[in-house]
Amino acid sequence: MDKIKDAVNNLIGRKPSGPKIRYAVVGAGSIAQSAFMPGILETSNSVMTVLCSDDAEKRDQLAKQYNLKSYSYDQFDQMLDANECDALYIATPNFLHVKHVVPALEKGYHVLCEKLMGCSEEECEAMIAAQKKSGAKLMIAYRLHCDPGNLEVLERVRKGDFGEARVFTSMHTQYLREDNHRGLNGFDSGPVPDMGPYPINGSRTMFGSEPIEVQAMGFKHSHPDLKMEYDTVSVHMRFPEERVASFVVGFATVLTTYYRIVGTKGEIIVDPSYNFDKAVSYTTRFGEGGEEEKTKNFPKVDQFGGETEYFSDCILKNVEPEPNGEEGLMDVRVVYAIKKSLETGKPVKLEPRNRIRHAQMDQLRSVSFGKPPKQKDVIGRDSEKPAVDATPDTR
């Protein structure tokens, strides 16, 4: 009888154990310690109960700090069998996502997976298939889909406040130390998969359509020790209806994070835009010379807390989250088209796709900003510390 009951539960995903969703944090790097763990404490419907990491020091100290049950990666299956959580937050390196996401989904656990979703379209398809089989919820951690400032920008673009949106431009860069792990593993941990999802997803979201062609140029002019061919990449994307998006991502300049949308009647500049530890601000310009200019500053909110509260609401109310596996797949296919363009030096055409679901205003969550640890207090941070005072990981 118990086995039959478990099988039925798995067909719809695991039922919440109570009014708050219990999370296992898988991966204890800087983004988990500096952003997710402080952020979840500010939510009304989510708690942490489990930690899984391959670093014994992190496991011991963080488990004690947050009163968590801890497991190593080798004990991942044991953790899944222990029934000590309802959902998993996956913050491991991208190439490990599929290894942790698929078995969790197959056992009915709900999964909030960091971006980039995977290292190939095939990996993403495997995760989506596991989600469909079990009925569990799978959400990719696009925190800006729940952020008040970015959602207001999206709403204004959709309403046509700036006329027909035709151009999207962006820059997302930081200066990376030679010993940072993201500079030591080639393309899959480089600036395009690491920082590219923001302008890629931003342009797709603002245009409400999928790119049909990409072209990229790569540059290497900073760290001789970085194990990647390019530390800076410039990308151009063609969208239907002759719209264009262009952006630069890189590990070789000071921290810069903005995007700009230009339409037939005006423009809007969001700066800062992508960083989780800064309040969003935007400036609008209208008129022939842009003389009608206004700036709006938003209160600082906890974007990690906001996305977690939204995902927990989806689990508790049994509704499909908007930035789901398909949303993650759409960005992955662009990232690896960019890789192909870098390799060939030629434009790469993409099969036309139509993403029906898009971010909506009801996803907005205003959660008070948590209290992240100082960078010097992040456990195991020495080999990841940036060379300048910059946000080291913007996922």
C-alpha positions in Angstrom: 0.0 0.0 0.0 2.8 2.5 0.9 4.5 1.8 -2.5 1.3 2.5 -4.3 0.8 5.7 -2.4 4.4 6.8 -3.2 3.9 6.1 -6.8 0.7 8.2 -7.0 2.5 11.0 -5.2 5.3 10.9 -7.7 2.9 11.3 -10.6 2.0 14.8 -9.3 5.3 15.6 -7.7 5.8 15.5 -3.9 3.1 17.0 -1.9 4.3 19.8 0.5 4.9 18.5 4.0 3.5 21.7 5.5 2.7 25.4 4.9 6.4 26.0 4.1 8.4 24.3 1.4 11.5 22.6 2.8 14.6 23.1 0.6 17.8 21.2 0.2 20.7 23.5 -1.0 22.9 21.5 -3.4 26.2 23.3 -3.9 27.6 25.7 -1.3 29.6 28.1 -3.4 29.5 31.9 -3.2 26.1 32.3 -4.8 24.4 29.9 -2.4 26.1 31.4 0.7 25.9 35.1 -0.4 22.5 35.2 -2.0 20.2 32.2 -1.7 20.7 31.2 1.9 20.3 34.8 3.3 17.4 35.3 0.9 15.3 32.3 1.8 15.3 33.5 5.4 13.3 36.5 4.3 10.5 34.5 2.7 7.2 33.6 4.3 6.7 30.2 2.7 10.2 28.5 2.5 12.8 27.1 4.8 16.1 25.3 4.5 16.5 21.8 6.0 19.3 20.1 4.1 22.7 21.0 2.6 24.6 18.9 0.0 28.2 19.8 -0.8 31.5 18.1 -1.7 33.4 20.5 0.6 33.6 19.2 4.1 34.5 22.6 5.6 31.4 24.2 4.0 29.2 21.4 5.0 30.3 21.5 8.6 30.2 25.2 9.1 27.0 26.0 7.2 25.1 23.0 8.6 25.9 24.3 12.0 25.1 27.9 11.2 21.7 27.1 9.6 20.9 24.0 11.6 20.8 21.8 8.5 21.2 18.1 7.9 24.3 17.7 5.6 25.4 15.3 2.9 28.3 15.0 0.5 27.7 14.6 -3.3 28.5 10.9 -2.9 25.6 10.7 -0.6 23.1 12.5 -2.9 21.0 9.4 -3.5 20.9 8.8 0.2 19.7 12.4 0.7 16.9 11.9 -1.8 15.8 8.7 0.0 15.7 10.5 3.4 12.6 12.6 2.7 13.9 15.6 4.6 13.0 18.2 2.0 10.3 19.0 -0.6 12.4 20.8 -3.1 16.0 21.3 -4.2 17.9 24.5 -5.0 20.7 23.4 -7.4 23.7 25.8 -7.4 26.4 23.4 -8.6 28.6 24.2 -11.6 26.5 24.0 -14.9 28.1 20.7 -16.0 26.8 19.0 -12.8 23.2 20.2 -13.1 21.8 17.3 -15.1 23.5 14.8 -12.7 21.5 16.3 -9.8 18.3 17.6 -11.4 17.2 14.4 -13.2 17.3 12.0 -10.3 15.6 14.5 -8.0 12.8 15.1 -10.5 12.4 11.4 -11.1 11.8 10.9 -7.4 9.2 13.7 -7.4 11.2 16.4 -5.8 10.6 20.0 -7.1 13.7 21.7 -8.4 14.8 25.3 -8.6 17.9 25.1 -10.9 20.4 27.9 -11.4 21.1 29.1 -14.8 22.6 28.2 -17.2 20.3 25.2 -17.2 22.8 22.8 -18.8 25.7 22.4 -21.1 23.7 21.2 -24.1 20.2 21.0 -25.5 20.3 17.3 -24.8 20.9 17.8 -21.1 18.0 20.3 -20.9 15.7 17.8 -22.8 16.6 15.1 -20.3 15.6 17.4 -17.4 12.4 18.3 -19.0 11.5 14.7 -19.7 12.2 13.8 -16.0 9.9 16.7 -15.0 7.1 15.6 -17.3 7.4 12.0 -16.1 7.0 12.8 -12.4 4.9 15.9 -12.6 7.2 17.7 -10.2 7.8 21.4 -10.7 11.0 22.5 -12.4 11.9 26.2 -12.4 15.1 27.8 -13.8 16.3 30.6 -11.5 15.6 33.7 -13.6 15.2 35.9 -10.5 14.5 39.0 -12.7 11.2 37.4 -13.7 10.0 38.2 -10.2 11.8 41.6 -9.7 9.5 44.7 -9.4 11.8 47.0 -11.4 12.4 44.7 -14.3 8.8 43.6 -14.5 7.7 47.2 -14.7 10.1 47.8 -17.6 8.6 44.7 -19.3 5.1 46.0 -18.8 5.9 49.4 -20.2 7.6 47.9 -23.3 4.6 45.6 -23.8 2.2 48.6 -23.5 4.1 50.4 -26.2 5.2 53.3 -24.1 8.4 53.5 -26.3 6.6 52.7 -29.5 7.8 49.6 -31.3 10.8 48.1 -29.5 13.4 47.5 -32.2 16.9 47.5 -30.5 18.2 45.9 -27.3 21.7 46.6 -26.2 23.5 45.5 -23.0 26.8 45.1 -21.3 27.6 42.6 -18.5 31.2 42.4 -17.4 33.5 42.0 -14.4 37.2 41.6 -13.8 38.1 38.0 -12.9 41.1 36.8 -10.9 43.3 34.3 -12.7 42.6 31.6 -10.1 38.8 32.0 -10.2 37.3 28.6 -11.1 35.2 30.1 -13.9 38.3 31.0 -15.8 39.8 27.5 -15.6 37.3 25.3 -17.4 37.0 26.6 -21.0 33.8 27.8 -22.7 31.3 26.0 -20.5 32.3 28.2 -17.5 33.3 31.3 -19.4 31.6 34.6 -19.9 28.9 33.5 -22.4 27.3 30.7 -20.2 28.1 32.6 -17.0 27.0 36.2 -17.8 25.3 35.8 -21.2 22.0 34.4 -19.9 21.1 37.9 -18.6 21.1 39.8 -21.9 20.0 36.7 -23.9 17.0 36.2 -21.6 16.4 39.9 -21.3 16.2 40.5 -25.1 14.0 37.4 -25.6 11.7 38.5 -22.8 11.5 42.1 -23.9 10.9 41.3 -27.5 8.6 38.4 -26.7 10.1 36.2 -29.4 13.0 33.9 -30.1 16.2 34.9 -32.1 16.6 33.4 -35.6 20.3 34.1 -36.1 23.4 34.9 -33.9 26.9 36.0 -34.7 29.8 36.4 -32.2 33.3 37.8 -32.0 35.7 36.8 -29.2 38.7 38.6 -27.7 41.5 37.6 -25.3 43.5 40.4 -23.9 43.8 40.1 -20.1 44.8 37.0 -18.1 47.3 34.6 -19.7 46.4 32.0 -17.1 42.6 31.9 -17.9 41.9 28.5 -19.5 39.6 29.9 -22.2 40.1 31.1 -25.7 38.1 34.3 -25.1 37.7 36.4 -22.0 35.4 38.9 -23.8 32.7 38.1 -26.3 30.5 40.5 -28.4 27.2 39.0 -29.7 24.6 40.2 -32.3 21.2 38.5 -32.5 18.6 38.9 -35.2 15.0 38.5 -34.1 11.8 38.3 -36.3 10.4 41.6 -37.6 13.9 43.0 -38.2 14.7 43.5 -34.5 18.2 43.3 -33.2 19.9 42.6 -29.9 23.6 43.1 -29.2 25.6 42.7 -26.0 29.1 42.3 -24.6 30.0 39.9 -21.8 33.4 39.5 -20.3 35.9 38.8 -17.5 38.4 41.5 -18.4 36.9 44.9 -17.4 35.4 46.6 -14.3 31.9 45.5 -13.2 29.3 46.9 -15.6 25.7 45.8 -15.8 23.0 47.6 -17.9 20.5 47.1 -20.7 18.8 49.5 -23.0 15.7 49.2 -25.2 15.2 51.6 -28.1 11.8 52.0 -29.7 10.2 54.2 -32.3 9.0 56.7 -29.7 11.5 56.6 -26.9 14.1 54.5 -25.0 14.6 53.1 -21.6 18.0 52.5 -19.9 18.1 50.1 -16.9 21.3 50.7 -14.9 22.1 48.9 -12.7 20.2 46.0 -14.0 21.4 42.4 -13.4 23.2 42.5 -10.0 21.3 40.9 -7.1 22.8 43.2 -4.4 21.9 46.6 -6.0 18.5 48.3 -6.4 17.2 48.6 -9.9 17.0 52.0 -11.5 15.8 53.1 -15.0 15.9 56.2 -17.1 13.4 57.0 -19.9 14.0 59.4 -22.7 11.5 60.8 -25.2 11.6 63.5 -27.9 13.8 64.0 -30.9 16.9 64.7 -28.9 16.0 62.7 -25.8 15.3 65.9 -23.9 12.3 64.5 -22.0 14.3 62.5 -19.5 13.0 60.9 -16.2 14.7 58.5 -13.8 13.0 56.1 -11.4 14.7 54.3 -8.5 13.2 51.2 -7.0 13.6 50.0 -3.4 16.2 47.3 -2.8 14.6 43.9 -2.7 15.9 40.4 -2.3 15.7 38.9 -5.7 16.7 35.4 -4.5 14.1 35.5 -1.8 11.6 36.7 -4.3 12.1 33.9 -6.8 12.1 31.4 -4.0 8.8 32.7 -2.6 7.3 32.6 -6.1 8.5 29.0 -6.7 7.2 27.9 -3.3 3.8 29.5 -4.1 3.8 27.5 -7.4 4.4 24.2 -5.4 1.9 25.0 -2.7 -0.8 26.0 -5.2 0.1 23.3 -7.7 0.6 25.7 -10.7 3.4 25.6 -13.3 6.2 28.1 -12.8 6.7 30.5 -15.7 10.5 30.3 -16.2 10.3 26.5 -16.5 12.5 24.0 -18.3 11.6 25.2 -21.7 12.6 28.8 -20.8 16.0 27.4 -19.7 16.3 25.4 -23.0 15.7 28.5 -25.1 18.7 30.2 -23.6 20.9 27.1 -23.8 20.3 26.8 -27.5 21.4 30.4 -28.0 24.5 30.0 -25.9 25.7 27.0 -27.9 24.9 28.7 -31.2 27.2 31.5 -30.0 29.8 28.9 -29.3 29.5 27.6 -32.8 29.7 31.1 -34.3 32.9 31.7 -32.3 34.3 28.5 -33.7 33.4 29.1 -37.3 33.6 32.9 -37.5 30.2 32.8 -39.2 26.6 33.7 -38.4 24.6 30.7 -37.1 20.9 30.4 -38.0 18.5 29.1 -35.4 15.3 27.1 -36.1 12.3 29.4 -35.6 10.7 28.7 -32.2 7.7 30.2 -30.4 7.7 30.4 -26.6 4.1 30.8 -25.6 4.7 31.6 -21.9 6.3 34.8 -20.8 6.9 36.6 -17.5 3.7 38.3 -16.0 3.1 40.9 -13.4 1.6 38.4 -11.0 5.0 36.9 -10.6 6.2 40.0 -8.8 7.5 39.4 -5.3 8.9 42.1 -3.0 10.9 40.4 -0.3 13.1 42.4 2.1 16.8 42.2 1.3 18.6 39.6 3.4 21.8 40.0 5.2 24.5 38.4 3.1 27.9 37.7 4.6 30.8 39.9 3.8 33.0 38.4 1.0 35.8 37.7 3.5 33.4 35.6 5.5 32.2 33.4 2.7 33.6 29.9 3.4 36.1 28.7 0.9 36.1 32.0 -0.9 39.8 32.7 -1.2 40.2 31.1 -4.6 37.2 32.9 -5.9 37.7 36.4 -4.6 37.6 39.0 -7.4 40.5 41.3 -8.0 38.4 44.4 -7.5 35.4 45.2 -5.3 32.8 43.6 -7.6 30.0 41.1 -7.3 31.8 37.9 -8.0 28.8 35.8 -9.2 25.7 37.4 -10.7 23.6 34.4 -11.2 
